[in-house]
Amino acid sequence: MATLPTCKLAISIYPAFAYDASGGGGTAVTTHPASDAADLPAGVPPPPASATALAFNPATVTIPTLNWRTTRFLGLPLPPGLEIAVTPRALGGWVDRPSGQAALAFTADFQFSAFGLYRPPIIPVITLLSTEGVQGEQLTGQGRRLAGGTARLAGVARVPVLTDPILSWFLRLPADCLAEMDAVFDFQ
């Protein structure tokens, strides 16, 4: 799987960010059929009989850092010095090539930093990425089924209040965060 430049992220009450995730992705171990739900990550819905299970090694999954090169907010790049590094902790689920549906459980740590001086606690994110519509308490997103090798995976996660009161106040936590990620799937 390889991520594309046409992604977006949103959190809380703020408008969505345009995010160029090109260069990200990873290689999964596949199992067909993916019919044994016991082998799938928690929270992943049961797959169709024709689905293929995907298990990514999180150490080999790359997600580009959100910064002035990759992220635009209200049409402008993020200010230099502001960054959000994303460290994947788990990624796995299934894709059903006949229907184009996919469901992947995703867990990651988001680390915000400002000018190397302010580094609040890690923000944990746990979500189900889906090619279908997703609904949180505040935010909604829309995936797109796999066609011609590309799909849009959408997920909404609830971010809890953090131990850092400044970041919690700024982000209006607890709040939803949304990801819509375009990706290419190459089955070899």
Secondary structure as GFF3:
##gff-version 3
##sequence-region A 1 188
A	DSSP	beta_strand	2	3	.	.	.	ID=ss1
A	DSSP	beta_strand	7	11	.	.	.	ID=ss2
A	DSSP	beta_strand	17	19	.	.	.	ID=ss3
A	DSSP	beta_strand	28	31	.	.	.	ID=ss4
A	DSSP	three_ten_helix	37	39	.	.	.	ID=ss5
A	DSSP	beta_strand	52	56	.	.	.	ID=ss6
A	DSSP	three_ten_helix	58	60	.	.	.	ID=ss7
A	DSSP	beta_strand	71	73	.	.	.	ID=ss8
A	DSSP	beta_strand	76	77	.	.	.	ID=ss9
A	DSSP	beta_strand	82	96	.	.	.	ID=ss10
A	DSSP	beta_strand	101	114	.	.	.	ID=ss11
A	DSSP	beta_strand	123	130	.	.	.	ID=ss12
A	DSSP	beta_strand	133	135	.	.	.	ID=ss13
A	DSSP	beta_strand	140	142	.	.	.	ID=ss14
A	DSSP	beta_strand	144	147	.	.	.	ID=ss15
A	DSSP	beta_strand	150	159	.	.	.	ID=ss16
A	DSSP	alpha_helix	165	171	.	.	.	ID=ss17
A	DSSP	beta_strand	175	184	.	.	.	ID=ss18
###
